[in-house]
Amino acid sequence: MAGCAAMGVGPRGSYLDRKDWSKEKIEAVVQGAIEAGIYVIIDWHSHEIHTEEAKLFFAEMAGKYGKFPNVIYEIFNEPVKDSWDTVKDYSIQVIKAIREKDPDNIILVGSPHWCQDIHIVADDPIIGFSNLMYTVHFYAATHKQHLRDRSDYALKKGIPIFISECAGMEASGNGPIDYESWNTWIDWMEQNKISWVTWSIADKNETCSMLKTTAGDNGNWKEADLKESGIKTREKLRAFAKP
């Protein structure tokens, strides 16, 4: 079981101009996960590169939480327009900043084009560091066999993949859930022993938000508080938890 503490980096109103406020929110989620004994992803949620800010942020997080093996660092979610050469250079710099404080917790590295170009990463991975994984994102109504083929190519080349964002609807976060495609993806992830995180625990007016506005802030949600995506995700997680 894992939770994702996604921190918006930009535009206005996010980390770049509300650093203390943003870190307070992130650390509340991380501390809750530590107390619950579950994995937690510290997610630098950005579509643009901010190298120096990311190095400082992750060095601080690694210094505070590197002793907890259930803390995972996601250093770029999601690269959009930057090439792999650019993302790779950024990632190496941030990885070095983390490894100065934390030698071994898992680091998730984004792949270009909304974490779709894992096949490009597979031909030129980062070397010289341990416990790196590379992210792939899918939305089942949009992304089908083509992305699984790219991912299979990477897996065959020994690239460790983590699905750090996915759901059953369109890539916009809206539209109907494509259950056939979503089940195909879930079966594929289970077959390949790939960890995955569904987007998102929120009550926004969109298909991908799993909560209704009736859901309280402190959890203990009933089925009546869950939207369609939340019910489906909970069903799958409970099935996997059975011995």
Summary of the structure (lengths in Angstrom):
residues: 243
radius of gyration: 17.3
end to end distance: 14.6
largest distance: 48.8
contacts: 750
relative contact order: 0.09
helix: 42%
strand: 18%
